[in-house]
Amino acid sequence: MISHVRIKHIRNHRDSHYNFSPITVLYGNNGVGKTAALEAIHIALMGTSFKGVDKDIVQHKKEWYKIDLVSDNPQITRAVRYINQKKIFTIDSKISARLGVKQKFPVVLFTPDDLRLISGSPARRRHYIDQLICQTEPHYTSILRRYDRALMQRNKLLKGDRPTRDALFPWNIILSDTGSQIINLRNKYLAILDASLEERYNEVAGSANSVKVLYTHGPTQTTELLSAIEKSFDVDVRYHTTTVGPHRHDFTIRLNHHDADTTASRGEIRTLILSLKSTEAGMIEKLKNVSPIILLDDVYGELDNERQQMLLVLFRNKQLVITSTHPLQTVPAQTTQIEIALSQTDSIDGDQN
């Protein structure tokens, strides 16, 4: 569990100190740095920002930032220094230029932008499931990179003058090998999400609903995928791009037997996404045997008081860091509420409830 974070020179934060509880609410007006605090935690635990590149994160007219994070059970000290356009990570005195898979601590993040997951582009949904798999499958990142490199080279040939089958064949082999692994892992993880999502959704909604996750994909076996890629040669040449493979796939969420992107209300979509995040947290905990940190940015919009309370139940037994424009009226024990203001530079413990 995170116990303390210090943030220097990140966006609005000159030098901010926060002490954390099992549930911590960071509240204040828009633009005061609530999301930036979550961003700093994400950098310390996962190695990257969820909002931008490092040069855009550094406070105006500053050339460096630093984050210090202390966690308990087990006690670990993490430090991130960004200077001369490079990050340096220190975990219990061990220094590295980046966080490896084993050095990252799992995080489940909700931001208002996630509400576009259901109605947004297929690329957004592919990115979501791929990032989830990366948290639990150490080799998946390298599979994605190999696939993307081969796809880029194949498309480059297709955009050139008179591409031939022979020239494309080596890239077809790599695409079919890595592509089948991507498809099967996506299939596995989406099936796990599908198995639990309905129960999580109904827990918040307070009523019985049908919720399904459907993955639309092509061949799953390497030889079958290779055959499909080979057969697409004429179409690929015509359109100058690779038309077969997991980079074209998509998944959808259906609510009460209808596509949620066309029939669900804004409140239902918010509940679906939060239920998905809760399912994601449970999956990570089961597969990695560690409870992820839950970061919820501006989560309470369009949720009535009853659903707000059910949301806390949904993420029970997890450490939550929540941002809000106002302090929460009803909170469980072991909750700290901290007001953030633009002029903040001192140590803040907040009000303990």
C-alpha positions as CSV (number, residue, x, y, z in Angstrom):
1,M,0.0,0.0,0.0
2,I,1.2,3.5,-0.8
3,S,1.9,5.4,2.4
4,H,3.6,8.6,1.2
5,V,4.3,10.5,-2.1
6,R,6.3,13.6,-2.7
7,I,6.0,15.4,-6.0
8,K,8.4,18.2,-7.3
9,H,8.0,20.2,-10.5
10,I,5.3,18.2,-12.1
11,R,2.7,20.4,-13.7
12,N,1.1,22.5,-10.9
13,H,3.1,20.8,-8.1
14,R,6.1,22.7,-6.9
15,D,6.8,20.5,-3.9
16,S,3.8,18.5,-2.6
17,H,3.7,15.9,0.1
18,Y,0.8,13.5,0.6
19,N,0.2,10.7,3.2
20,F,-2.2,8.0,2.0
21,S,-4.8,5.7,3.6
22,P,-6.5,2.6,2.1
23,I,-8.9,5.1,0.5
24,T,-7.6,8.6,-0.3
25,V,-9.7,11.4,-1.9
26,L,-7.9,14.3,-3.5
27,Y,-10.4,17.1,-4.0
28,G,-10.3,20.7,-5.2
29,N,-11.2,22.9,-8.1
30,N,-10.4,22.0,-11.7
31,G,-6.9,22.7,-12.7
32,V,-5.2,22.6,-9.3
33,G,-3.3,19.4,-9.9
34,K,-5.4,16.5,-8.8
35,T,-4.9,14.5,-12.0
36,A,-1.2,15.4,-12.0
37,A,-0.9,13.7,-8.6
38,L,-2.3,10.5,-10.0
39,E,0.0,10.9,-13.0
40,A,3.0,11.1,-10.7
41,I,1.9,7.9,-8.9
42,H,1.5,6.2,-12.2
43,I,5.0,7.2,-13.3
44,A,6.5,5.9,-10.1
45,L,4.7,2.5,-10.2
46,M,4.5,1.9,-14.0
47,G,7.3,3.9,-15.4
48,T,5.3,6.1,-17.8
49,S,2.7,8.9,-17.7
50,F,-0.9,8.2,-18.9
51,K,-1.2,11.8,-20.1
52,G,1.9,12.9,-22.0
53,V,5.6,12.8,-22.6
54,D,8.1,13.8,-20.0
55,K,9.0,17.2,-21.4
56,D,5.4,18.3,-21.3
57,I,5.0,17.1,-17.7
58,V,7.8,19.2,-16.2
59,Q,6.6,22.4,-14.6
60,H,6.9,25.6,-16.7
61,K,10.4,27.1,-16.7
62,K,11.8,24.0,-14.9
63,E,14.2,21.4,-16.4
64,W,13.6,18.5,-14.0
65,Y,11.0,16.7,-11.9
66,K,11.2,14.2,-9.2
67,I,8.8,11.8,-7.5
68,D,9.4,9.9,-4.2
69,L,7.0,7.1,-3.3
70,V,7.0,5.0,-0.2
71,S,4.9,1.9,0.1
72,D,4.2,-0.5,3.1
73,N,3.6,-4.3,3.2
74,P,6.3,-4.8,1.9
75,Q,8.1,-1.5,2.5
76,I,9.6,-0.3,-0.7
77,T,11.0,3.1,-1.6
78,R,10.7,4.3,-5.2
79,A,12.3,7.4,-6.7
80,V,12.0,8.9,-10.2
81,R,14.3,11.6,-11.4
82,Y,13.8,13.3,-14.8
83,I,16.7,15.5,-15.9
84,N,18.5,16.2,-19.2
85,Q,15.5,14.6,-20.9
86,K,16.1,11.2,-19.3
87,K,14.4,9.4,-16.5
88,I,16.3,7.6,-13.7
89,F,14.5,5.1,-11.5
90,T,15.7,4.0,-8.1
91,I,14.0,1.2,-6.2
92,D,15.5,0.5,-2.8
93,S,18.8,1.9,-3.9
94,K,18.9,-0.1,-7.2
95,I,19.2,2.3,-10.2
96,S,17.9,1.7,-13.7
97,A,17.0,3.7,-16.8
98,R,13.6,2.2,-17.1
99,L,11.3,-0.1,-15.2
100,G,11.3,-3.7,-16.3
101,V,8.2,-5.9,-16.1
102,K,9.2,-7.2,-12.6
103,Q,9.9,-3.7,-11.3
104,K,6.5,-2.3,-12.2
105,F,3.7,-2.4,-9.7
106,P,0.3,-3.0,-11.2
107,V,-2.1,-0.1,-11.5
108,V,-5.7,0.0,-12.6
109,L,-6.5,3.5,-13.9
110,F,-9.8,5.2,-14.7
111,T,-9.9,8.6,-16.4
112,P,-12.9,10.3,-18.1
113,D,-11.3,9.5,-21.4
114,D,-12.0,5.8,-20.7
115,L,-15.7,6.5,-21.3
116,R,-14.8,6.6,-25.0
117,L,-13.6,2.9,-24.8
118,I,-17.0,1.6,-25.7
119,S,-18.0,4.1,-28.4
120,G,-14.5,5.0,-29.6
121,S,-12.4,3.5,-32.4
122,P,-11.4,-0.2,-32.5
123,A,-7.8,1.0,-32.1
124,R,-8.7,2.3,-28.6
125,R,-10.1,-1.1,-27.6
126,R,-7.2,-3.0,-29.0
127,H,-4.8,-0.7,-27.0
128,Y,-6.8,-1.3,-23.8
129,I,-6.7,-5.1,-24.0
130,D,-3.1,-5.1,-25.1
131,Q,-2.0,-2.9,-22.1
132,L,-3.9,-5.2,-19.8
133,I,-2.1,-8.3,-21.1
134,C,1.2,-6.5,-20.8
135,Q,0.7,-6.1,-17.1
136,T,0.5,-9.9,-16.6
137,E,2.4,-11.5,-19.5
138,P,6.0,-10.3,-19.5
139,H,6.7,-11.5,-23.0
140,Y,3.7,-9.8,-24.6
141,T,5.4,-6.5,-25.2
142,S,8.1,-8.0,-27.3
143,I,5.4,-10.0,-29.3
144,L,3.6,-6.7,-30.1
145,R,6.8,-5.0,-31.1
146,R,7.8,-7.8,-33.5
147,Y,4.3,-7.7,-35.0
148,D,4.3,-3.9,-35.4
149,R,7.7,-3.9,-37.0
150,A,6.8,-6.6,-39.5
151,L,3.5,-4.8,-40.3
152,M,5.3,-1.6,-40.9
153,Q,7.8,-3.2,-43.3
154,R,5.0,-5.1,-45.1
155,N,2.9,-2.0,-45.6
156,K,6.0,-0.1,-46.8
157,L,6.5,-2.7,-49.5
158,L,2.8,-2.5,-50.4
159,K,3.0,1.2,-50.9
160,G,6.0,0.8,-53.1
161,D,6.3,0.1,-56.8
162,R,4.9,-3.4,-57.8
163,P,5.2,-5.4,-54.6
164,T,5.6,-9.2,-55.2
165,R,4.5,-12.2,-53.2
166,D,8.1,-13.3,-52.7
167,A,9.1,-9.9,-51.2
168,L,6.1,-10.0,-48.8
169,F,6.5,-13.6,-47.7
170,P,9.2,-13.2,-45.0
171,W,6.9,-10.6,-43.3
172,N,3.9,-12.8,-43.8
173,I,5.7,-15.5,-41.7
174,I,6.4,-13.1,-38.8
175,L,2.9,-11.6,-38.9
176,S,1.3,-15.1,-38.8
177,D,3.6,-16.3,-36.0
178,T,3.2,-13.2,-33.7
179,G,-0.3,-12.5,-34.9
180,S,-1.6,-15.9,-33.8
181,Q,-0.1,-15.4,-30.3
182,I,-1.7,-11.9,-30.0
183,I,-5.1,-13.3,-31.1
184,N,-5.0,-16.2,-28.7
185,L,-3.9,-14.1,-25.7
186,R,-6.5,-11.4,-26.4
187,N,-9.1,-14.2,-26.7
188,K,-8.0,-15.6,-23.3
189,Y,-8.1,-12.3,-21.5
190,L,-11.3,-11.1,-23.0
191,A,-12.9,-14.4,-22.0
192,I,-11.8,-13.8,-18.4
193,L,-13.3,-10.3,-18.5
194,D,-16.5,-11.7,-20.0
195,A,-16.8,-14.3,-17.2
196,S,-16.9,-11.7,-14.4
197,L,-18.1,-8.4,-16.0
198,E,-21.8,-9.1,-15.7
199,E,-21.6,-9.8,-12.0
200,R,-19.6,-6.7,-11.3
201,Y,-21.9,-4.5,-13.4
202,N,-25.1,-5.8,-11.6
203,E,-23.4,-5.2,-8.2
204,V,-23.2,-1.5,-9.0
205,A,-26.5,-1.2,-11.0
206,G,-28.5,-3.0,-8.3
207,S,-30.5,-5.0,-10.9
208,A,-30.2,-8.0,-13.1
209,N,-28.7,-7.3,-16.6
210,S,-27.1,-9.3,-19.3
211,V,-23.5,-8.1,-20.1
212,K,-21.3,-9.8,-22.7
213,V,-17.9,-9.2,-24.1
214,L,-17.6,-10.3,-27.8
215,Y,-14.2,-10.6,-29.6
216,T,-14.3,-10.4,-33.4
217,H,-11.3,-12.0,-34.9
218,G,-10.0,-14.2,-37.7
219,P,-8.0,-17.4,-37.7
220,T,-6.2,-18.3,-34.5
221,Q,-3.8,-20.8,-35.7
222,T,-0.5,-19.8,-37.3
223,T,-0.9,-21.8,-40.5
224,E,-4.5,-20.6,-41.0
225,L,-3.5,-17.0,-40.4
226,L,-0.6,-17.3,-42.8
227,S,-3.0,-18.7,-45.4
228,A,-5.4,-15.8,-44.9
229,I,-2.6,-13.2,-45.2
230,E,-1.4,-14.9,-48.4
231,K,-4.9,-14.9,-49.9
232,S,-5.3,-11.2,-49.2
233,F,-2.4,-10.3,-51.6
234,D,-4.5,-8.8,-54.4
235,V,-6.7,-6.8,-52.0
236,D,-3.6,-5.6,-50.0
237,V,-1.9,-4.4,-53.2
238,R,-5.0,-2.6,-54.3
239,Y,-5.3,-0.7,-51.0
240,H,-1.6,-0.5,-50.2
241,T,-2.0,-1.9,-46.7
242,T,-2.3,-5.2,-44.8
243,T,-6.0,-6.0,-44.4
244,V,-5.7,-9.3,-42.4
245,G,-4.4,-9.7,-38.9
246,P,-5.0,-8.7,-35.2
247,H,-4.4,-5.0,-36.0
248,R,-7.8,-5.1,-37.7
249,H,-9.7,-6.9,-34.9
250,D,-12.2,-5.5,-32.4
251,F,-14.2,-6.4,-29.3
252,T,-17.6,-5.1,-28.3
253,I,-19.6,-5.0,-25.1
254,R,-23.3,-5.8,-25.2
255,L,-25.7,-4.7,-22.5
256,N,-29.0,-6.5,-22.4
257,H,-28.4,-8.1,-25.8
258,H,-27.7,-4.7,-27.6
259,D,-24.4,-3.1,-28.5
260,A,-23.7,-0.7,-25.6
261,D,-22.2,1.9,-27.8
262,T,-25.5,2.6,-29.5
263,T,-28.1,1.9,-26.7
264,A,-26.5,2.5,-23.3
265,S,-27.0,5.8,-21.5
266,R,-24.1,7.8,-20.3
267,G,-24.6,6.6,-16.7
268,E,-24.7,2.9,-17.9
269,I,-21.5,3.4,-19.9
270,R,-19.8,4.9,-16.9
271,T,-21.0,1.9,-14.8
272,L,-19.8,-0.5,-17.5
273,I,-16.3,1.0,-17.7
274,L,-16.0,1.0,-13.9
275,S,-17.2,-2.6,-13.7
276,L,-14.6,-3.4,-16.4
277,K,-11.9,-1.8,-14.3
278,S,-13.0,-3.7,-11.3
279,T,-12.9,-7.0,-13.3
280,E,-9.4,-6.0,-14.5
281,A,-8.2,-5.5,-11.0
282,G,-9.5,-8.9,-9.9
283,M,-7.8,-10.5,-12.9
284,I,-4.5,-8.9,-12.1
285,E,-4.7,-9.9,-8.5
286,K,-5.5,-13.5,-9.3
287,L,-2.8,-13.8,-12.0
288,K,0.0,-11.9,-10.3
289,N,-0.9,-12.6,-6.6
290,V,-0.7,-8.9,-5.8
291,S,-3.4,-6.3,-5.3
292,P,-3.1,-3.4,-7.8
293,I,-3.4,0.2,-6.9
294,I,-6.7,1.7,-8.1
295,L,-6.5,5.3,-9.5
296,L,-9.9,6.8,-10.2
297,D,-9.8,10.3,-11.8
298,D,-13.1,12.3,-11.7
299,V,-15.0,9.1,-11.2
300,Y,-18.2,10.3,-9.5
301,G,-19.7,12.4,-12.3
302,E,-23.2,11.1,-13.4
303,L,-23.3,8.5,-10.6
304,D,-26.0,8.9,-8.0
305,N,-25.2,8.6,-4.3
306,E,-26.2,4.9,-4.2
307,R,-24.0,4.0,-7.1
308,Q,-21.2,6.0,-5.6
309,Q,-21.4,3.8,-2.5
310,M,-21.6,0.7,-4.6
311,L,-18.5,1.8,-6.4
312,L,-16.5,1.6,-3.2
313,V,-17.8,-1.9,-2.6
314,L,-16.8,-2.8,-6.2
315,F,-13.2,-2.0,-5.3
316,R,-13.2,-3.3,-1.8
317,N,-10.0,-4.6,-0.3
318,K,-8.0,-2.5,-2.8
319,Q,-6.1,0.8,-2.2
320,L,-8.0,3.6,-3.9
321,V,-6.8,7.1,-4.8
322,I,-9.8,9.1,-6.0
323,T,-10.0,12.6,-7.4
324,S,-13.1,14.8,-7.0
325,T,-14.1,18.5,-7.2
326,H,-15.7,18.2,-3.7
327,P,-15.0,16.0,-0.6
328,L,-17.2,12.9,-0.4
329,Q,-20.1,13.2,1.9
330,T,-20.3,9.5,2.9
331,V,-17.0,7.6,3.2
332,P,-16.0,4.4,5.0
333,A,-13.5,4.1,7.8
334,Q,-9.8,4.5,6.9
335,T,-10.5,7.2,4.4
336,T,-8.4,10.3,4.1
337,Q,-9.7,13.4,2.2
338,I,-7.1,15.9,1.1
339,E,-7.8,19.3,-0.4
340,I,-5.5,20.4,-3.2
341,A,-4.9,24.1,-3.9
342,L,-2.7,25.9,-6.5
343,S,-0.4,27.3,-3.9
344,Q,0.2,24.0,-2.2
345,T,3.9,23.4,-1.1
346,D,3.6,22.0,2.4
347,S,3.1,18.5,3.8
348,I,-0.5,17.5,3.9
349,D,-2.1,14.7,5.9
350,G,-5.7,15.5,5.3
351,D,-8.7,14.7,7.4
352,Q,-8.8,11.2,8.8
353,N,-12.2,9.6,8.9
